[in-house]
Amino acid sequence: MKYIKTIMVTTTIGMLLNACTPSSVPTKNSYIYQGINFGANRDISFQEGVQDACLTADGDYKKDSYRFNNNESYRVGWESGRLKCKGQ
């Protein structure tokens, strides 16, 4: 019985501590656009994809189709930006 109580207390404490921790703590190299943290060490293609997608999410469609189809970093940035900026 003591073992079960220990597990329950430990689990509860862990859940409480996890709930108080921000899910996305900005680091020195984080790319933050419109107050949204898109992660660290993002190259310029990713950043431009995010910017184009956020404009699209705001109603001003912008996508470089060639880069979207041929540049993985731009495409991932565009898709990430579209999801995260939608409804901002």
N, C-alpha and C positions, 0 to 999 in steps of 0.2 A: 504494500500500500504506500509506503514511504517513497518508493521508486516512482510510482505513478504520479504522486504529488510533485515530486521534483521535476519530472518531465513536463507536467502541466504548467508549473510556475515558470520554468525556463522558456517554454514555448510562448507563453503569454508575454513575458518580458521581451522576447525577441520580436514579437509582432508589434508591440507598442513602440519599440525603438525604431523599427523599420517604418512605421507609419509617420514618424516625425522626421524622417530623412528625406530631403528633396530627391526626386528621381533623376534629375539632370543637373548636377552641380557644374557650373561653368569652370573650365580650366583656363590656363593662360592662353592656350592656342585655340580656344573654342570659336567657332563661327556662329555668331548670333546675328540674326536678321529679323527685324520687326519684333524684337523681344523674344524670339524663339531660338533656343539653342539647337543647332544642327550638328553638334559634335566637334571634335578637335581635328586639326590638321586637314582641313578641307581645301582641295585645290581650287584654282580659279574657275575651271569648267563646272565644278559642282556648285560653286557660289553663284555663277551666272545662271545655272539651271534653276536654282532656288529663287533667284530674283525674278526670272521670267515666269515661273510658276506662281509666285505670289501675286504678280500683276494679273495673271490669268484668274486666280482665285478671287481677285477684287473686281473682276468683270472686264478687264482689258486683255483679251487673248494675246499671248505672246509665247511663241515656241519656235526655236530654230530647228526645223524638221530634219535638216541634214545632220546637225550635231546630235539631236535626239536619237537618230537611227545609227549613228556611227561613233558616238563618243559615250562610253558607259558612264563616266563620271558626270557628264552633263545630264544624261537621262536619269540617273539615280537622284541627282540634285533636284531635277524638275519634278520627279514623282514625289520625292520627300516634301518639297516645298508645296506642291499642290495639296497634299494631305494635311500638312501642318498649318498652312495659311488659310485653308478653307474655313470660313466662319469667324475669322479674326476681326 
